[in-house]
C-alpha cells in the first residue's frame, strides 16, 4: 500500500466539500486543470474512484465517503492546531515596560512610543507615569525597561543607568484666542501682567521659564503650577492663562486644545532623554523610539 499523499488528500477534501473542481480550485488558488490532475493521481495511488458525476457537480463514491470521514478529522484538527498557535502568539507578546516622567508632555511620549508598537515583534506596552526619582528606582530594579525623562540622570544618584538624548527643541507660548486678543501687541512685551500656567518645580524647564520672564522684565501673574502637563493644557484650553509647550508639537497642541501660538521662545530649550540600563540601544523597540525622535520628532 503506498504512503498517503496529504497534499492530494487536501485537494480531494476541498473538492468533496465544495462539490466541484472549479470551486475547489478557486479556494486553493489553482487552475481547475491542476486540481483535476492531482485528484486523478490520488485515485490512481489508492486504486479506487472517489467521485462520480452528478450533472454539473461531483458526488462521492462509497470509498470517497469513507475517506471523507478521516479527511474531515485530519484537516479540522489541523486548523484547530493553527488557531491554538495563533492565540499563543497573541498571549505571548513581550512586555515592554516604559516609565514616563510626569514632566514629559504626553503628546511627545505618544509620538515616541507609537513606532515601537509597529515593529515586527508583537509587544504589550506597559506605561507607568510618575515622579522621575521613583521611576529611576524601578529602572534600577529592572521593573522598567526604559524611562522617558525631561532631564538626564544626575551624577549624585547611585543608579547604574545611561542617558540617551533623544532630542531638544525650543518652547512656544500658547493661549486662547480671547486671551491673545486681550493681551495683543509686540511679543513678548504684550505678556506684561498676563495670567500664566507654568510647570511645577519638579519640571526641569520651570527655572528656565522664570529666568526668561525675569530677563524680559515681565511681571506676569502665575495662576497655577502643574506637574501634569496635560492638566496644565486643559486649564489653558479653558482660558485660565497662557502656557508653554514644545514648539515641535505646535500644530498638534493648537488643534487638540483649541489654542493659538502667541510667540516662540527658542532660547528656552526643552530636552527629552531616554534612560536605560544598557549603554547601547539594541532592543528593536528602543531603537524605533530613538530613530523616530532623531529623524522625525526633533529633526
N, C-alpha and C positions, 0 to 999 in steps of 0.2 A: 504494500500500500504506500503510495507516495506521500511525502510530508505535505502538510496543509499550507497553502499559499494565502497568507492573511490579506494581502493586497487584493487578490482575486475574490476572497471572501467578502471584503468590504464592498467591492463593486457589485457583487451578487446581492448583498444585503440592501444596497441603495436601490437597485432595480426592483427588488421584491417590495420594498416599502413604497416606492413611487408608482409602480405598476407599468412603467415604460422606460425604455433605454434612453429616450430623448430627455425626459425629466431628470433621470439619474445623472446623465452626462452634464446637464446644466448645473446641478448641485456639486458635482465633482470637478467642474471647470475643465471638462474634457470634451472631445468630439464624440458623437454617438458611435461613429465607426470604431474609435479606440475602445469604448466601453464594450461594444458588441464583440470585438475580438478577444478582450480579456475574459468575457463570460464564456465564449466558446472554448478557450484554453482551459478554464476552470472545469467545465463539464467534461472535457476530454481527460483531464487529470484524474477526475473522480470516477469516470466511466458511467455516468448517469446523466439524464436530461433533467434540468432544473426548472425549465419554463416551457409552457405551451401557449400558442397564440389564442387569443380570445377577442376577435375583432381587431381593434387597433391597439389593444392592451395585451399584456402578458400575464398569464396565470401560473401559479406554482404547481409543479407536478407533486406527486406524493413524496418523492425524495426531496424536492425543493422545500416542502412544508416541514419535513423533519429537520433539515439543515437550518431552516429559519429560526426554529426554537433556540438552537445553540448560538446562532449568529446574533440574535437579539440579546441574549445574556452576555455574550462576549463584548459587543460594542456598547451596550448600555453601561456595563461595568467600567469599560474604558473611559467613557465620557464622564462618569461619576468620579473616577480617579483624577481626571484633569480638573474637574470642579474643586475637588479637595485641595489639590496642589495650588490652584489659583487663590483659594481662600487662605491657605497657609502663607502665601507670599504677601497677601494683604495684611495679615496679622503680624507678620514678622518685619514690618517696617522698622528701620533703625531709628531709635530716638535721637533726635538732635536737640540738645538742651542749651538754650540760649538765655543768658541773663541780660536784661536791658536796664541800664541805669535810668532812674526816673527823670533825669535831666535831659535825656536824649529825645528829640522831637519824634513823636510816634510815626509821622509820615516818612521820616528818614529811616526809622527802624524797619518799617514795612518795605520800603523800596530796596533796602539792603537784603532783607530776608527772602523776598519774593523769588529771586533767581535760584536760591538754594532748594526751593521746592520743585524746580524744573529739571534738576539733574537726573541722570539715568536711574540712580539708585533710589527706590522709594523711601521717603523719610516721614517720620512722625515728629512734627515740630512741637517742642515744649518751650514756651516762653515764660520767663519769670521777670517781673518788673520790681524794682526796689532800690534802696539806697546802695550806692556803689560799694561801700565797705562790707555790707552784708553779702552782696553778690560775689565779691572777691574771696570771702571766706568759703563760700560754696565752690568757687572755682578751684581753690587750693585743695579742697577735699574731693575733687573730681566729681562733684554733684552737678556741675555745669561743664559744657564743652568749651564755650566761649562767652565773653561778656562784651557787649557794645557799650561804650562809655564816652563821656564828653571830655575826658582828661586821661593822661597817661598814668600808669601805676607809679606812685611815689617811691623814691629811694628809701624812705623811712619804714616802709612796710616789709615785713619778713616773709613775703609770699613769693614763691618762685613762679614768676609769670613773665610774659613778654608783651611789649607794646608794639602794635602794628598800626601805624597811622593810615586810616582809610581815606581821609581827605579833609579839606578845610575850605570854608567859604565865609564871605562877609555876611553881615546882617542887613535886614530891611525892616523899616518901621511900618506897621500896618494899622489901619483903623477903619471904622465905618465911614460911609460917605457923609453922613451927618456930622460926625466928629471932624472929618477932614475939612468940611466946609466951614465949620465953626472956627477952626484954627488954620485959616488959609494964610498964604504969604510965602516968603522966601524960606527955604529949608536950610538949616534946622531952627532958625530963629522963630519960625512960626509956632514952634512947640513950647514957647515960653508960657508957663502956667498951665500946661495941658495935663490931663489925668493920664497916668501910666500904670500898666500892669507889667511887672518885671519878674524874672525868675527868682527863686528862693536863694538863700545864702549858700546852700549846698551845691548850687549850679555854678560851674566854673566861669561862665560868661557874665555873671552878675556884677562882679567887681569891675570888669571892663566897661560895662554899660554905665555904671555910676561914674567911673573916671571920665568917660566920654561926655556925659552930661556936665560934669564939672569943668572940663576943658572948654566947653562951649558956653559956659555960664548960664546954663538952662535951669531955671527954678521950676521944676515940674512937681506935680502932685502925685506921689506914689499911693495909689488907692488899693493896691494888692500885690502880695508876693506869693509865688506859686512854685512848688517843687514839681507839680504835674503840669507840663506844657500844654497838654490837651485841654485841661480845665482853664488855664490862662486864656487860651484862644477862644474858648466858649464864652468867657466873660467879655473878651474883645469883640466877638460877634454881636453880643448884646449891647455894645456901645459903652461899656464901662470905662474904657480907656484905650490908648494906643498900646501896642505891644511889639516886641522884637521877635523876629524869626529868621531862619537861614534864607539867604537870597536864592539859593539853589532850589528852594521849594516855593518860590514866589507865586507861580501860576496856580499851583495846587492849593495853596493857602487862600488865595483870593477866591477861587472857585468854591472851595469847601466851606469857608467861613463867611462868605459874602462881605468881604472887606476889600480895601484897595491899598496899594503901596503908596506911602506919602513921601518916602525918601530912603535912599540906600546909605548904609554906613559901612563902607568896605574896610575901614580901619579897625573895626571890631571883628575879630576872626573867631569863628566857632570851629573847633576841631572835633572829629569823631575818630575814636580808636577802637580797634578790636584787640581785646586782651585774651591771650591764650597761654596754656602751659607748654606749648611747643614753640621752639624758636622759629621753625619753618612752617609755612602753611601748606600742608599736604592733603588734608581732608578735602574731598571734592566740594562739599557744601561750603566750607570756609573759603576755598579758592573762588567759588562763584560769588560769594559776598565781596571779596577783595577786588575781583575784576570788575564787578558792577560799579563799585564805588569809584574806582580809578578811571574807568573807561566811559562811564555814563553820568553817574550822580554828581561827582565833583570834577568832571573833566573840564 
